[in-house]
Amino acid sequence: IILYMFLAVSIVCDDYFLPSLEIISECLGLSQDVAGATFMAAGSSAPELVTAFLGVFVTKGDIGVNTILGSAIYNLLGISAACGLFSSVVSRLSCWPLFRDCLAYTISVAAVLAMISDNRIYWYETASLLLIYGCYILVLCFDIKINQYLMKKFSPCCTCFTKAMERNAEQQPLVGWREESGPLIRQQSRTDSGIFQDELDYSQLSTSLHGLDEISEDHPSVFTMPEADMKRILWVLSLPIITLLYLTIPDCRRQFWRNWFMVTFFISAAWISAITYVLVWMVTIAGETLGIPESVMGLTLLAAGTSVPDTVASVLVARKGNGDMAMSNIVGSNVFDMLCLGIPWFIKTAFINTSGPIEVNSGGLTYTAISLICSVVFIFLAVHLNGWKIDKKLGAICLVLYLVFAILSILYELGIIGNNPTRVCGN
């Protein structure tokens, strides 16, 4: 069932979620990184929001907090490793989007660390998380102007900005760059995001060159059988999922349903949450069967399970060469995860249980939060030292570091290292 749910998530993301995100980005004129940090991050992180609400209002335990903080480490290192190892395309990255998202995430983690340091969470502390995310969205609204200002200011002394300008200049004949007082700044256009594009389909290039708003040819049906033998086997196995999704989600890649892209986005996000719920349910049964403690489950199996949509979506866009969107989804979804913690905490402390704060009992969370700050600094430095690109070398380094962080976190939660005695239900 776990493997089948993995297949279902990949179909939802590839056939419905990412195409709807493409049209949203075109209509709003969003760049790849902004689209990845907002709509893509919110849609693929819907399971974390559900888990946080369950942890606060239903189970009244630490599993929501452990899962979100544990999945944050997995997102930063594990998904970066997957994008590097499973993508045959070397994706180039821009300096400003990664710096922007890493800075916002570091501030968010520092705020969570300050909140849980005394094991009590008050309403004004949770409101600060919502305020931080609001400021992050405000920065994204003025992203083009801020990027332009920073390129003017720091390009003489910062090599990454200079390289970004050189790459922009190389792509100028194809995608319509313009020059304003020195640096080259990309125009926001309907074809800017370019999330999905078939290898033999030059629709995005033709749209950019000829100014066509829509593709004349309709997208082939999802029931078209692939030609490769292995893909045919997977297609037959996934036919029940394909049929169910076809009956419940409008395919916005087809001309008839193109204007229904927002409906496609929300229904596909709901399906992602439902499939991830079943996936996490099966993973929880496997963990209980193996006798794994709840806190360790949150940091490992449940963390990876709830991050399956992020993993699939990031790897898919990285294979298309959209590195900025993949990295912005990885870091931006973590910023959204901090908001996932803030919303249920704020609702409970401000409206439901106003008499006292929320109690958080896991001492290992402090170690995990500190590990998150270290890992986000490492990601930024590793990408910088790797020449601002995602490749297999970066993927291997991220995988090794993720395993180190996961092992140390588990040993700390189990009380093997440090002074953190393991808590068992009833004691």
C-alpha positions, 0 to 999 in steps of 0.5 A, a space after each residue: 500500500 505504501 508503494 502504491 501511494 507513492 505511485 498515486 502521489 506522483 500521478 497527481 503531481 505530474 498530471 494535475 498539480 504541476 500543470 495547474 501551478 503552471 497556469 496560475 504562474 502564467 496568469 499572475 506573472 510569477 517567476 519560477 522561484 516565487 511560484 515554488 515558494 508560494 503555491 507549490 509549497 502550500 499545495 505540497 505541504 498540505 499534509 503537514 498542515 493536517 498533521 499539525 491540526 491533528 497533533 494539537 486538537 486530536 492526539 494532543 501530543 508532540 507528533 505534529 511538532 516532531 513531524 514538521 521539524 523532522 520533515 523540515 530536515 528531510 526537506 532541506 537535505 533529503 529532497 535536495 539529495 533526491 533532486 541531485 541524484 534522480 535528475 539527469 539534468 544539471 540545474 542552475 540556481 540563482 543567488 537571490 531566491 535561495 538567499 531570500 528563502 534561507 533567510 526567511 526560514 532561519 528567522 522562522 526556525 529561530 522563532 520556533 526555537 525561542 517559543 519551545 525553549 520553556 516548553 510553553 507556547 503562548 498566543 502572542 508567540 504563535 502570532 509572531 509566526 503568522 507575522 513572520 510569514 506575512 512579511 515573507 509574502 510581502 517580500 515575495 510581492 516585491 521580489 522583482 524590485 528587490 532583486 533588481 536593487 540587490 543586483 545593482 548594489 552587490 554585483 560589483 563585489 559578489 561573484 554569484 550576482 555577476 554570474 547570474 547577470 552573465 547567464 541572463 545575458 546568454 538567455 536574452 535572445 530567447 526569453 526577452 530580457 531587457 536592460 534597465 540602468 545596467 543589470 539585466 532584469 527578467 520581465 514577468 511574462 506568461 511563459 516565465 514559469 515553464 514547469 512542465 514541458 515535454 521533451 519533443 514539445 517546444 510549446 514554451 519556446 514557440 510561445 515566447 517567440 511568436 507571442 501565442 497565449 495558448 497552445 493550439 494542439 490539445 493535450 493527449 488523454 491520460 488513458 493513452 497507453 505508453 510505448 515503453 514496456 516498463 511504463 506500460 506495466 506501471 500504467 496498467 497497475 495505476 489505471 484505477 488511480 488514473 480513472 479515479 483522478 480523471 473522474 474527480 479532477 478537471 485536467 487543465 492541460 486540455 483546452 476544455 478545462 483550461 479555465 478551471 485551473 484553480 479548481 484543479 489546484 485545490 482538488 489535487 491538493 486535497 487528493 495529495 492530502 488524502 493519499 498522504 494520510 493513507 501513506 502516513 497511516 500505513 507507515 505508522 502501522 509499520 513503525 508500531 509493528 517494529 516498536 519505534 517510539 512516537 518521537 522517533 517516528 515523527 523525526 524519521 518515517 512520518 517526516 519522510 511520509 508527509 514530505 512525499 508530495 514535496 519530494 515528487 514535485 521537486 524532483 519532477 521540476 528539477 528533471 525539467 531543469 527548473 532548479 530555482 523552482 525546486 529549491 524554492 519549493 524545498 525551502 519555501 515549503 519549510 517556511 510554510 510548515 512553520 506557519 502550519 505550526 503557528 495556525 493551530 497553536 494560535 487558534 487553540 491559545 487565542 480562541 479555544 483554551 485561553 486560560 493557559 499556554 500549550 505544553 510541549 514535552 519533547 526536549 529533543 525539539 530544541 536539538 532538532 531546531 538547532 540542527 535545522 539552522 545548521 542544515 540551512 546554512 550548510 545548504 546555502 554554503 554547499 550550493 555556493 561552493 558547488 557553483 550554484 548548480 544541482 548535480 549528483 555530487 551535491 545530492 550525494 553530500 546532502 544524503 550523507 549529511 541527512 543520514 548523520 543528522 537523522 541518526 544524531 536526532 534519533 540517538 538524542 530522542 532515545 536518550 542514548 546521547 545527551 540528557 534527554 530521558 525517553 518518555 513512555 505513555 503512562 509514565 
